[in-house]
Every structure is written in structure tokens, then in C-alpha cells.
Amino acid sequence: MALSSYLRPVRDCLRTYQAMYRKRPLLKKVKSLSRRLVSAYEHGEISWMDYNNWMEELWTAADDGELHLIDKLERRLS
């Protein structure tokens, strides 16, 4: 019984790290795409309004874990 009470927090911690590891590719993609959006705005390729809208879409998709929406944004930027 005592061993179980010690292992439960370890198991919960491992599950948290596993969840973070699974989200890692998503976070890398969000970081890369946000840099591309900043660069596109700075070089005059997109307007301020488009930049704001796309960043809002990007972070909403990231919060929801919607990788396909992030891919769609990336294709629109290309």
C-alpha cells in the first residue's frame, strides 16, 4: 500500500512529460510559423490586419491541438 502511494505521483509526472513530448512537434511548428509570419509582415508581404488574423488563428489552433489547421495556415503563407 505504501509503495502505491509513492508510485502514483511518479506515474502522474511521467504522464505529464509524455503529454508534453507529444505536443513538442506541434510547438516547434507553431514557433516556426510564427517566425515566418513576423518575417512576412516585416518584409511587407502581408498586411498588419492579415498578420493579426493569422496569428490569432495560429494560437487558437495551437491551443486546440489542431495540427491540420496549422498546416493549412502554413500552405496559405507559402
N, CA, C and O atoms as a printed pandas DataFrame, in Angstrom:
     atom_number atom_name residue_name chain_id  residue_number  x_coord  y_coord  z_coord
0              1         N          MET        A               1    0.821   -1.187    0.000
1              2        CA          MET        A               1    0.000    0.000    0.000
2              3         C          MET        A               1    0.870    1.258    0.000
3              4         O          MET        A               1    0.578    2.208   -0.726
4              5         N          ALA        A               2    1.918    1.272    0.794
5              6        CA          ALA        A               2    2.787    2.440    0.862
6              7         C          ALA        A               2    3.508    2.660   -0.464
7              8         O          ALA        A               2    3.705    3.800   -0.886
8              9         N          LEU        A               3    3.899    1.573   -1.115
9             10        CA          LEU        A               3    4.576    1.690   -2.402
10            11         C          LEU        A               3    3.653    2.325   -3.437
11            12         O          LEU        A               3    4.087    3.130   -4.261
12            13         N          SER        A               4    2.394    1.960   -3.386
13            14        CA          SER        A               4    1.411    2.514   -4.313
14            15         C          SER        A               4    1.286    4.026   -4.141
15            16         O          SER        A               4    1.173    4.754   -5.127
16            17         N          SER        A               5    1.307    4.494   -2.914
17            18        CA          SER        A               5    1.178    5.933   -2.676
18            19         C          SER        A               5    2.416    6.689   -3.162
19            20         O          SER        A               5    2.321    7.870   -3.497
20            21         N          TYR        A               6    3.569    6.030   -3.205
21            22        CA          TYR        A               6    4.774    6.666   -3.727
22            23         C          TYR        A               6    4.806    6.635   -5.254
23            24         O          TYR        A               6    5.302    7.569   -5.883
24            25         N          LEU        A               7    4.290    5.587   -5.840
25            26        CA          LEU        A               7    4.338    5.445   -7.292
26            27         C          LEU        A               7    3.296    6.300   -8.017
27            28         O          LEU        A               7    3.504    6.686   -9.167
28            29         N          ARG        A               8    2.211    6.588   -7.370
29            30        CA          ARG        A               8    1.152    7.368   -8.023
30            31         C          ARG        A               8    1.651    8.743   -8.485
31            32         O          ARG        A               8    1.395    9.106   -9.633
32            33         N          PRO        A               9    2.348    9.526   -7.652
33            34        CA          PRO        A               9    2.854   10.822   -8.143
34            35         C          PRO        A               9    3.890   10.665   -9.260
35            36         O          PRO        A               9    3.948   11.483  -10.178
36            37         N          VAL        A              10    4.699    9.619   -9.178
37            38        CA          VAL        A              10    5.686    9.371  -10.233
38            39         C          VAL        A              10    4.968    9.065  -11.544
39            40         O          VAL        A              10    5.343    9.579  -12.597
40            41         N          ARG        A              11    3.947    8.237  -11.477
41            42        CA          ARG        A              11    3.172    7.896  -12.669
42            43         C          ARG        A              11    2.512    9.146  -13.255
43            44         O          ARG        A              11    2.517    9.339  -14.471
44            45         N          ASP        A              12    1.953    9.982  -12.404
45            46        CA          ASP        A              12    1.318   11.211  -12.879
46            47         C          ASP        A              12    2.336   12.143  -13.532
47            48         O          ASP        A              12    2.047   12.779  -14.546
48            49         N          CYS        A              13    3.519   12.217  -12.947
49            50        CA          CYS        A              13    4.584   13.046  -13.508
50            51         C          CYS        A              13    5.004   12.522  -14.881
51            52         O          CYS        A              13    5.195   13.300  -15.816
52            53         N          LEU        A              14    5.147   11.210  -14.998
53            54        CA          LEU        A              14    5.521   10.616  -16.279
54            55         C          LEU        A              14    4.450   10.860  -17.338
55            56         O          LEU        A              14    4.775   11.098  -18.501
56            57         N          ARG        A              15    3.210   10.805  -16.959
57            58        CA          ARG        A              15    2.128   11.088  -17.909
58            59         C          ARG        A              15    2.178   12.540  -18.381
59            60         O          ARG        A              15    1.913   12.829  -19.547
60            61         N          THR        A              16    2.519   13.444  -17.475
61            62        CA          THR        A              16    2.639   14.851  -17.848
62            63         C          THR        A              16    3.759   15.039  -18.853
63            64         O          THR        A              16    3.577   15.725  -19.859
64            65         N          TYR        A              17    4.923   14.437  -18.594
65            66        CA          TYR        A              17    6.039   14.537  -19.529
66            67         C          TYR        A              17    5.699   13.900  -20.870
67            68         O          TYR        A              17    6.095   14.411  -21.918
68            69         N          GLN        A              18    4.974   12.797  -20.845
69            70        CA          GLN        A              18    4.571   12.136  -22.084
70            71         C          GLN        A              18    3.661   13.056  -22.896
71            72         O          GLN        A              18    3.810   13.158  -24.113
72            73         N          ALA        A              19    2.734   13.715  -22.239
73            74        CA          ALA        A              19    1.833   14.642  -22.933
74            75         C          ALA        A              19    2.614   15.813  -23.524
75            76         O          ALA        A              19    2.336   16.247  -24.642
76            77         N          MET        A              20    3.588   16.323  -22.775
77            78        CA          MET        A              20    4.409   17.419  -23.278
78            79         C          MET        A              20    5.235   16.964  -24.470
79            80         O          MET        A              20    5.393   17.718  -25.431
80            81         N          TYR        A              21    5.760   15.754  -24.429
81            82        CA          TYR        A              21    6.569   15.236  -25.526
82            83         C          TYR        A              21    5.731   15.084  -26.789
83            84         O          TYR        A              21    6.208   15.355  -27.891
84            85         N          ARG        A              22    4.489   14.654  -26.631
85            86        CA          ARG        A              22    3.610   14.500  -27.794
86            87         C          ARG        A              22    3.277   15.842  -28.427
87            88         O          ARG        A              22    3.076   15.918  -29.639
88            89         N          LYS        A              23    3.217   16.899  -27.626
89            90        CA          LYS        A              23    2.904   18.226  -28.153
90            91         C          LYS        A              23    4.132   18.921  -28.731
91            92         O          LYS        A              23    4.002   19.965  -29.370
92            93         N          ARG        A              24    5.303   18.369  -28.520
93            94        CA          ARG        A              24    6.532   19.027  -28.940
94            95         C          ARG        A              24    6.572   19.342  -30.436
95            96         O          ARG        A              24    6.922   20.466  -30.796
96            97         N          PRO        A              25    6.231   18.402  -31.325
97            98        CA          PRO        A              25    6.237   18.750  -32.753
98            99         C          PRO        A              25    5.270   19.890  -33.073
99           100         O          PRO        A              25    5.555   20.726  -33.931
100          101         N          LEU        A              26    4.146   19.923  -32.396
101          102        CA          LEU        A              26    3.177   20.996  -32.596
102          103         C          LEU        A              26    3.782   22.336  -32.188
103          104         O          LEU        A              26    3.633   23.329  -32.901
104          105         N          LEU        A              27    4.460   22.367  -31.051
105          106        CA          LEU        A              27    5.059   23.614  -30.573
106          107         C          LEU        A              27    6.167   24.088  -31.500
107          108         O          LEU        A              27    6.311   25.287  -31.738
108          109         N          LYS        A              28    6.956   23.145  -32.027
109          110        CA          LYS        A              28    8.008   23.521  -32.976
110          111         C          LYS        A              28    7.399   24.138  -34.229
111          112         O          LYS        A              28    7.907   25.129  -34.754
112          113         N          LYS        A              29    6.310   23.546  -34.703
113          114        CA          LYS        A              29    5.647   24.047  -35.908
114          115         C          LYS        A              29    5.052   25.430  -35.655
115          116         O          LYS        A              29    5.135   26.302  -36.521
116          117         N          VAL        A              30    4.459   25.641  -34.492
117          118        CA          VAL        A              30    3.884   26.946  -34.145
118          119         C          VAL        A              30    4.984   28.000  -34.071
119          120         O          VAL        A              30    4.815   29.109  -34.579
120          121         N          LYS        A              31    6.088   27.670  -33.454
121          122        CA          LYS        A              31    7.201   28.611  -33.332
122          123         C          LYS        A              31    7.743   28.980  -34.708
123          124         O          LYS        A              31    7.990   30.153  -34.987
124          125         N          SER        A              32    7.927   27.990  -35.559
125          126        CA          SER        A              32    8.441   28.227  -36.902
126          127         C          SER        A              32    7.481   29.086  -37.717
127          128         O          SER        A              32    7.899   30.031  -38.386
128          129         N          LEU        A              33    6.206   28.758  -37.659
129          130        CA          LEU        A              33    5.222   29.505  -38.439
130          131         C          LEU        A              33    5.057   30.930  -37.918
131          132         O          LEU        A              33    4.868   31.853  -38.710
132          133         N          SER        A              34    5.125   31.122  -36.618
133          134        CA          SER        A              34    5.005   32.485  -36.086
134          135         C          SER        A              34    6.203   33.330  -36.512
135          136         O          SER        A              34    6.051   34.522  -36.780
136          137         N          ARG        A              35    7.385   32.734  -36.579
137          138        CA          ARG        A              35    8.562   33.464  -37.077
138          139         C          ARG        A              35    8.381   33.841  -38.545
139          140         O          ARG        A              35    8.738   34.945  -38.957
140          141         N          ARG        A              36    7.826   32.918  -39.330
141          142        CA          ARG        A              36    7.588   33.202  -40.747
142          143         C          ARG        A              36    6.566   34.320  -40.918
143          144         O          ARG        A              36    6.709   35.165  -41.802
144          145         N          LEU        A              37    5.534   34.328  -40.074
145          146        CA          LEU        A              37    4.531   35.396  -40.142
146          147         C          LEU        A              37    5.142   36.753  -39.798
147          148         O          LEU        A              37    4.850   37.749  -40.461
148          149         N          VAL        A              38    5.979   36.801  -38.777
149          150        CA          VAL        A              38    6.650   38.051  -38.405
150          151         C          VAL        A              38    7.525   38.523  -39.557
151          152         O          VAL        A              38    7.510   39.701  -39.913
152          153         N          SER        A              39    8.276   37.613  -40.130
153          154        CA          SER        A              39    9.155   37.956  -41.246
154          155         C          SER        A              39    8.350   38.453  -42.448
155          156         O          SER        A              39    8.733   39.433  -43.088
156          157         N          ALA        A              40    7.245   37.787  -42.755
157          158        CA          ALA        A              40    6.403   38.206  -43.884
158          159         C          ALA        A              40    5.841   39.605  -43.649
159          160         O          ALA        A              40    5.768   40.410  -44.577
160          161         N          TYR        A              41    5.448   39.893  -42.425
161          162        CA          TYR        A              41    4.931   41.231  -42.121
162          163         C          TYR        A              41    6.041   42.277  -42.225
163          164         O          TYR        A              41    5.836   43.349  -42.793
164          165         N          GLU        A              42    7.206   41.965  -41.679
165          166        CA          GLU        A              42    8.318   42.916  -41.707
166          167         C          GLU        A              42    8.770   43.226  -43.125
167          168         O          GLU        A              42    9.226   44.337  -43.397
168          169         N          HIS        A              43    8.652   42.266  -44.032
169          170        CA          HIS        A              43    9.067   42.464  -45.420
170          171         C          HIS        A              43    7.921   42.958  -46.306
171          172         O          HIS        A              43    8.077   43.056  -47.523
172          173         N          GLY        A              44    6.779   43.269  -45.704
173          174        CA          GLY        A              44    5.662   43.834  -46.444
174          175         C          GLY        A              44    4.894   42.844  -47.302
175          176         O          GLY        A              44    4.148   43.245  -48.195
176          177         N          GLU        A              45    5.070   41.550  -47.039
177          178        CA          GLU        A              45    4.377   40.534  -47.832
178          179         C          GLU        A              45    2.919   40.375  -47.403
179          180         O          GLU        A              45    2.074   39.981  -48.207
180          181         N          ILE        A              46    2.625   40.679  -46.144
181          182        CA          ILE        A              46    1.247   40.621  -45.647
182          183         C          ILE        A              46    0.962   41.902  -44.868
183          184         O          ILE        A              46    1.875   42.543  -44.347
184          185         N          SER        A              47   -0.302   42.258  -44.799
185          186        CA          SER        A              47   -0.697   43.479  -44.085
186          187         C          SER        A              47   -0.753   43.218  -42.577
187          188         O          SER        A              47   -0.697   42.078  -42.117
188          189         N          TRP        A              48   -0.866   44.320  -41.826
189          190        CA          TRP        A              48   -0.970   44.218  -40.373
190          191         C          TRP        A              48   -2.226   43.448  -39.977
191          192         O          TRP        A              48   -2.203   42.646  -39.043
192          193         N          MET        A              49   -3.318   43.696  -40.691
193          194        CA          MET        A              49   -4.575   43.026  -40.388
194          195         C          MET        A              49   -4.460   41.512  -40.653
195          196         O          MET        A              49   -4.916   40.698  -39.850
196          197         N          ASP        A              50   -3.850   41.151  -41.780
197          198        CA          ASP        A              50   -3.642   39.729  -42.080
198          199         C          ASP        A              50   -2.745   39.080  -41.033
199          200         O          ASP        A              50   -2.995   37.959  -40.591
200          201         N          TYR        A              51   -1.696   39.804  -40.646
201          202        CA          TYR        A              51   -0.776   39.287  -39.626
202          203         C          TYR        A              51   -1.529   38.993  -38.329
203          204         O          TYR        A              51   -1.373   37.918  -37.749
204          205         N          ASN        A              52   -2.336   39.938  -37.879
205          206        CA          ASN        A              52   -3.098   39.741  -36.637
206          207         C          ASN        A              52   -4.078   38.583  -36.751
207          208         O          ASN        A              52   -4.181   37.759  -35.842
208          209         N          ASN        A              53   -4.794   38.520  -37.862
209          210        CA          ASN        A              53   -5.763   37.439  -38.055
210          211         C          ASN        A              53   -5.083   36.076  -38.080
211          212         O          ASN        A              53   -5.557   35.124  -37.460
212          213         N          TRP        A              54   -3.974   35.991  -38.796
213          214        CA          TRP        A              54   -3.285   34.702  -38.921
214          215         C          TRP        A              54   -2.665   34.271  -37.599
215          216         O          TRP        A              54   -2.677   33.088  -37.257
216          217         N          MET        A              55   -2.121   35.241  -36.851
217          218        CA          MET        A              55   -1.554   34.889  -35.544
218          219         C          MET        A              55   -2.653   34.409  -34.598
219          220         O          MET        A              55   -2.450   33.475  -33.823
220          221         N          GLU        A              56   -3.802   35.045  -34.666
221          222        CA          GLU        A              56   -4.920   34.618  -33.828
222          223         C          GLU        A              56   -5.355   33.201  -34.211
223          224         O          GLU        A              56   -5.605   32.369  -33.339
224          225         N          GLU        A              57   -5.444   32.933  -35.514
225          226        CA          GLU        A              57   -5.796   31.587  -35.976
226          227         C          GLU        A              57   -4.747   30.567  -35.544
227          228         O          GLU        A              57   -5.074   29.455  -35.131
228          229         N          LEU        A              58   -3.481   30.967  -35.647
229          230        CA          LEU        A              58   -2.383   30.067  -35.286
230          231         C          LEU        A              58   -2.454   29.682  -33.816
231          232         O          LEU        A              58   -2.368   28.498  -33.487
232          233         N          TRP        A              59   -2.609   30.653  -32.928
233          234        CA          TRP        A              59   -2.618   30.350  -31.498
234          235         C          TRP        A              59   -3.892   29.646  -31.065
235          236         O          TRP        A              59   -3.873   28.856  -30.122
236          237         N          THR        A              60   -4.997   29.923  -31.742
237          238        CA          THR        A              60   -6.231   29.185  -31.452
238          239         C          THR        A              60   -6.056   27.722  -31.836
239          240         O          THR        A              60   -6.434   26.822  -31.085
240          241         N          ALA        A              61   -5.477   27.493  -33.017
241          242        CA          ALA        A              61   -5.229   26.119  -33.467
242          243         C          ALA        A              61   -4.240   25.418  -32.539
243          244         O          ALA        A              61   -4.396   24.233  -32.243
244          245         N          ALA        A              62   -3.229   26.145  -32.082
245          246        CA          ALA        A              62   -2.238   25.551  -31.180
246          247         C          ALA        A              62   -2.872   25.189  -29.841
247          248         O          ALA        A              62   -2.599   24.123  -29.288
248          249         N          ASP        A              63   -3.715   26.073  -29.323
249          250        CA          ASP        A              63   -4.387   25.789  -28.050
250          251         C          ASP        A              63   -5.290   24.575  -28.148
251          252         O          ASP        A              63   -5.415   23.803  -27.197
252          253         N          ASP        A              64   -5.925   24.410  -29.315
253          254        CA          ASP        A              64   -6.831   23.281  -29.518
254          255         C          ASP        A              64   -6.109   22.020  -29.986
255          256         O          ASP        A              64   -6.712   20.950  -30.061
256          257         N          GLY        A              65   -4.806   22.144  -30.306
257          258        CA          GLY        A              65   -4.043   20.991  -30.783
258          259         C          GLY        A              65   -4.414   20.576  -32.198
259          260         O          GLY        A              65   -4.293   19.404  -32.554
260          261         N          GLU        A              66   -4.861   21.522  -33.001
261          262        CA          GLU        A              66   -5.321   21.254  -34.367
262          263         C          GLU        A              66   -4.160   21.382  -35.349
263          264         O          GLU        A              66   -3.949   22.447  -35.928
264          265         N          LEU        A              67   -3.417   20.311  -35.534
265          266        CA          LEU        A              67   -2.254   20.330  -36.417
266          267         C          LEU        A              67   -2.662   20.574  -37.864
267          268         O          LEU        A              67   -1.939   21.247  -38.599
268          269         N          HIS        A              68   -3.804   20.043  -38.287
269          270        CA          HIS        A              68   -4.224   20.232  -39.678
270          271         C          HIS        A              68   -4.539   21.701  -39.984
271          272         O          HIS        A              68   -4.339   22.147  -41.114
272          273         N          LEU        A              69   -5.027   22.454  -38.999
273          274        CA          LEU        A              69   -5.272   23.882  -39.213
274          275         C          LEU        A              69   -3.959   24.654  -39.321
275          276         O          LEU        A              69   -3.857   25.618  -40.080
276          277         N          ILE        A              70   -2.970   24.226  -38.566
277          278        CA          ILE        A              70   -1.656   24.864  -38.645
278          279         C          ILE        A              70   -1.027   24.585  -40.002
279          280         O          ILE        A              70   -0.408   25.470  -40.593
280          281         N          ASP        A              71   -1.180   23.363  -40.499
281          282        CA          ASP        A              71   -0.680   23.032  -41.836
282          283         C          ASP        A              71   -1.378   23.871  -42.904
283          284         O          ASP        A              71   -0.751   24.303  -43.871
284          285         N          LYS        A              72   -2.676   24.099  -42.722
285          286        CA          LYS        A              72   -3.439   24.909  -43.676
286          287         C          LYS        A              72   -2.916   26.350  -43.681
287          288         O          LYS        A              72   -2.769   26.953  -44.745
288          289         N          LEU        A              73   -2.637   26.900  -42.501
289          290        CA          LEU        A              73   -2.073   28.247  -42.414
290          291         C          LEU        A              73   -0.713   28.311  -43.090
291          292         O          LEU        A              73   -0.394   29.282  -43.776
292          293         N          GLU        A              74    0.078   27.277  -42.891
293          294        CA          GLU        A              74    1.409   27.233  -43.492
294          295         C          GLU        A              74    1.317   27.225  -45.016
295          296         O          GLU        A              74    2.099   27.892  -45.693
296          297         N          ARG        A              75    0.365   26.471  -45.549
297          298        CA          ARG        A              75    0.178   26.444  -47.008
298          299         C          ARG        A              75   -0.290   27.801  -47.529
299          300         O          ARG        A              75    0.137   28.230  -48.601
300          301         N          ARG        A              76   -1.163   28.481  -46.782
301          302        CA          ARG        A              76   -1.628   29.804  -47.213
302          303         C          ARG        A              76   -0.491   30.816  -47.219
303          304         O          ARG        A              76   -0.470   31.721  -48.053
304          305         N          LEU        A              77    0.446   30.673  -46.302
305          306        CA          LEU        A              77    1.569   31.605  -46.228
306          307         C          LEU        A              77    2.566   31.369  -47.354
307          308         O          LEU        A              77    3.240   32.300  -47.794
308          309         N          SER        A              78    2.661   30.138  -47.819
309          310        CA          SER        A              78    3.642   29.799  -48.867
310          311         C          SER        A              78    3.294   30.328  -50.221
311          312         O          SER        A              78    4.037   30.110  -51.178
